[in-house]
Amino acid sequence: MGRLTIKEVGDLTKSGILDEKAIQELESKGLVGTRNRGTKYYLKNGKGKVYPQLYFKGLGKQTKPSGKMKDFRDEFNKLLEKFGIKE
């Protein structure tokens, strides 16, 4: 079974299917995701949509991004907001 996203858990809570106790149990078993998904932006080209993305090759799960990498990501996100179209 896959993980529920934070948005899915919120939707299930709003509809009354899940309560706080059930959410805590799902989180303790690792069945709820731990991050929010960001807004998707795209750019139009002649044939459709292109989704820009930023990836640091070699970073891996064991290492943390440096301060410069975080600053770079913030600037990249500002460019997406400026030139991209929100999905």
C-alpha positions as CSV (number, residue, x, y, z in Angstrom):
1,M,0.0,0.0,0.0
2,G,1.3,3.5,-0.9
3,R,1.5,6.5,1.3
4,L,-1.2,9.1,1.6
5,T,-0.2,12.7,0.8
6,I,-0.6,15.4,3.3
7,K,-3.3,16.9,1.1
8,E,-5.2,13.6,0.9
9,V,-5.2,13.3,4.7
10,G,-6.5,16.9,5.0
11,D,-9.3,16.1,2.5
12,L,-10.2,13.0,4.4
13,T,-10.3,14.9,7.7
14,K,-12.5,17.6,6.2
15,S,-15.0,15.0,4.9
16,G,-15.1,13.3,8.3
17,I,-13.5,10.0,7.3
18,L,-10.4,10.4,9.5
19,D,-10.1,11.8,13.0
20,E,-7.0,13.0,14.8
21,K,-6.4,9.6,16.5
22,A,-6.5,7.8,13.1
23,I,-4.1,10.3,11.6
24,Q,-1.6,9.9,14.4
25,E,-1.8,6.1,14.0
26,L,-1.2,6.4,10.3
27,E,1.8,8.7,10.8
28,S,3.3,6.4,13.4
29,K,3.1,3.5,10.9
30,G,4.7,5.7,8.2
31,L,1.7,5.6,6.0
32,V,1.5,9.4,5.6
33,G,3.9,11.5,3.5
34,T,6.1,14.0,5.3
35,R,6.3,16.8,2.8
36,N,3.9,19.1,1.0
37,R,4.0,19.2,-2.8
38,G,4.7,22.5,-4.3
39,T,2.8,24.3,-6.9
40,K,3.6,23.1,-10.4
41,Y,4.6,25.6,-13.1
42,Y,4.9,25.1,-16.8
43,L,6.0,26.9,-19.9
44,K,4.3,26.7,-23.2
45,N,6.2,25.6,-26.3
46,G,5.0,24.9,-29.8
47,K,3.6,21.5,-29.0
48,G,2.4,21.7,-25.4
49,K,3.7,22.2,-21.9
50,V,7.3,22.0,-20.6
51,Y,7.8,21.6,-16.8
52,P,11.1,23.1,-15.6
53,Q,12.8,21.4,-12.7
54,L,15.9,21.8,-10.6
55,Y,18.0,18.8,-9.6
56,F,21.4,18.7,-7.8
57,K,23.1,15.6,-9.2
58,G,25.1,13.7,-6.5
59,L,23.3,15.2,-3.5
60,G,21.7,11.9,-2.4
61,K,19.6,11.2,0.7
62,Q,22.4,11.2,3.2
63,T,23.7,14.7,2.6
64,K,21.9,18.0,3.2
65,P,21.8,21.0,0.7
66,S,24.3,23.8,1.5
67,G,23.3,27.4,2.1
68,K,24.2,28.4,-1.4
69,M,22.1,25.5,-2.8
70,K,19.1,26.7,-0.8
71,D,19.6,30.3,-2.0
72,F,19.9,29.0,-5.6
73,R,16.6,27.0,-5.2
74,D,14.9,30.2,-3.8
75,E,16.0,32.2,-6.9
76,F,14.9,29.4,-9.2
77,N,11.5,29.4,-7.6
78,K,11.2,33.2,-8.0
79,L,12.0,32.7,-11.7
80,L,9.3,30.0,-12.0
81,E,6.8,32.4,-10.4
82,K,7.8,35.2,-12.8
83,F,7.9,33.3,-16.1
84,G,5.9,30.1,-15.5
85,I,2.2,29.5,-15.6
86,K,0.6,28.0,-12.5
87,E,-1.1,24.6,-13.0
